[in-house]
Amino acid sequence: MKFEDALAQMREGKKIRHPSFDDDIWFQACKVGFIYDIERAKEWPLSIVKMKGDREHPDMRPVYDPLNPECKHGNMPQINLFLLISDEWQVFE
């Protein structure tokens, strides 16, 4: 499946993965906001979270880089361009 089609499925609540990743690594859409503000959840934008098993993948956590202290984003996950043009994306659940 093309990445665009997989993203459309992810917007509908499905999880996506690519066969080049380990079996327990996948992506899902989520809403970012305060948990106590659940009434406004429909207004929140969708984000993509990289998962490992049933937990957030460690790549999702910013890492302080002592060699470049001005860099604030750390090692946030990025998708390789070859994965974006791949037709091998899979949808599950």
C-alpha positions as CSV (number, residue, x, y, z in Angstrom):
1,M,0.0,0.0,0.0
2,K,1.2,3.5,-0.8
3,F,2.1,5.8,2.1
4,E,-0.7,8.2,1.2
5,D,-3.3,5.4,1.4
6,A,-1.8,4.2,4.7
7,L,-2.0,7.7,6.2
8,A,-5.7,7.9,5.2
9,Q,-6.3,4.6,7.0
10,M,-4.4,5.9,10.0
11,R,-6.6,9.0,10.2
12,E,-9.5,6.5,10.5
13,G,-7.9,4.9,13.6
14,K,-5.8,2.1,12.0
15,K,-2.1,1.4,12.8
16,I,0.5,1.3,10.1
17,R,3.9,-0.3,9.7
18,H,6.5,-1.0,7.1
19,P,8.1,-4.4,6.7
20,S,11.6,-2.9,6.9
21,F,10.9,-2.2,10.7
22,D,11.0,-4.7,13.4
23,D,7.7,-6.5,13.9
24,D,6.9,-4.5,17.1
25,I,7.5,-1.0,15.6
26,W,4.5,0.8,14.1
27,F,2.8,4.2,13.8
28,Q,-0.6,5.5,14.9
29,A,-2.4,8.8,14.9
30,C,-3.1,10.5,18.2
31,K,-4.5,13.8,19.5
32,V,-2.2,15.9,21.6
33,G,-3.8,17.9,24.4
34,F,-4.6,17.9,28.1
35,I,-6.4,14.8,29.3
36,Y,-8.9,16.8,31.4
37,D,-10.0,18.8,28.3
38,I,-11.6,15.8,26.6
39,E,-14.6,17.9,25.3
40,R,-12.3,19.8,23.0
41,A,-10.5,16.7,21.7
42,K,-12.3,17.0,18.3
43,E,-10.6,20.3,17.7
44,W,-7.1,19.0,18.4
45,P,-4.8,18.3,15.4
46,L,-3.7,14.8,14.7
47,S,-0.1,13.8,15.4
48,I,1.8,10.7,14.5
49,V,3.4,8.6,17.2
50,K,6.0,5.9,16.6
51,M,5.4,2.9,18.9
52,K,7.5,0.0,20.0
53,G,5.2,-2.7,21.3
54,D,2.6,-1.1,23.4
55,R,4.7,1.9,24.4
56,E,6.0,5.1,22.8
57,H,9.2,4.4,20.9
58,P,12.3,5.9,22.6
59,D,13.0,7.8,19.4
60,M,10.0,10.0,20.3
61,R,11.8,11.5,23.3
62,P,14.0,14.5,22.7
63,V,17.6,14.0,23.5
64,Y,19.9,16.8,24.7
65,D,23.0,17.0,22.4
66,P,26.0,18.4,24.3
67,L,27.8,18.9,21.0
68,N,25.1,21.2,19.8
69,P,23.3,22.7,22.8
70,E,21.3,25.1,20.6
71,C,19.5,22.1,19.0
72,K,16.2,21.7,20.8
73,H,14.6,18.9,18.8
74,G,17.0,16.1,19.8
75,N,16.6,12.8,18.0
76,M,13.0,13.1,17.0
77,P,12.0,10.3,14.6
78,Q,12.2,11.0,10.9
79,I,10.9,8.8,8.1
80,N,13.4,8.0,5.3
81,L,12.5,9.3,1.9
82,F,12.7,5.7,0.5
83,L,10.0,4.7,3.0
84,L,7.7,7.5,1.8
85,I,7.8,6.4,-1.8
86,S,7.5,2.7,-0.9
87,D,4.3,0.8,-1.9
88,E,4.9,-1.8,1.0
89,W,3.1,0.0,3.9
90,Q,0.8,-2.3,5.8
91,V,-2.3,-1.5,7.8
92,F,-3.4,-3.5,10.8
93,E,-6.0,-3.4,13.6
